[in-house]
Amino acid sequence: MKRFFKVLGWVFLGVLLQFKLNALYGIVFLENLNFHERTYYVKMNLVPTEESLRVLHLETTVHHSLGPDYFANVYIPEEYQVLNKEPYKGAEALPGYNAYKMGMKRKYRDVLAVEDLIIAPKVPDVAAKPLVVHFENLKQRLHADESYQLSVTGKKTALAGPELVEARYPQKLGM
C-alpha cells in the first residue's frame, strides 16, 4: 500500500507541474497579446554605383509578431529592370509592377528580411512612382506601404521617402 501512495504521489506531482507550466505559458502568451503592439518597419536607401545602375537596399521587419508565418513582397515598377533577382510569380499581380519576394527569417519575436536589388532604368526618364511593400501571412494582408517614390531624370535615379517607415497595430488573435 505504501508503494501505491508513492506512485500516486509522483503522478499527482507530475500532473501538478504540467498544469503549472501550461498556466505559465498561457500567462506569457496573453501578456504578449495584450501589452505589445505589432509594428511593421520598412527601410530603403539607394546606393549609387557607376553608370545608371543603382543598388536598392531594403529592410523589412515585423516586430512583436505572434504568428508563425509572415511574408513580404516588394513591388517595383516595370520601367526598372532588376538584374540580380527574378520576379516572384506567387504574389498578387499589380498592374505596372513586378513583385519580388523578401526572404523573411524569424529572430525571437521579430521577423526580418534584408535584400539588395541591383536596378537599372529601362528608359532615360521615369516619373516618380511608389515602391509598394505588402506584409502578409497565410490568411490575409496585414499591412501595405507606399511611402517611397522612385524616379529617373536623365541617368540619375532618385529615391524619395523617409529614412524609416513605421506602422503600429494592436495585437489580435489570428494576426
Summary of the structure (lengths in Angstrom):
residues: 175
radius of gyration: 23.7
end to end distance: 53.1
largest distance: 93.2
contacts: 468
relative contact order: 0.21
helix: 19%
strand: 50%
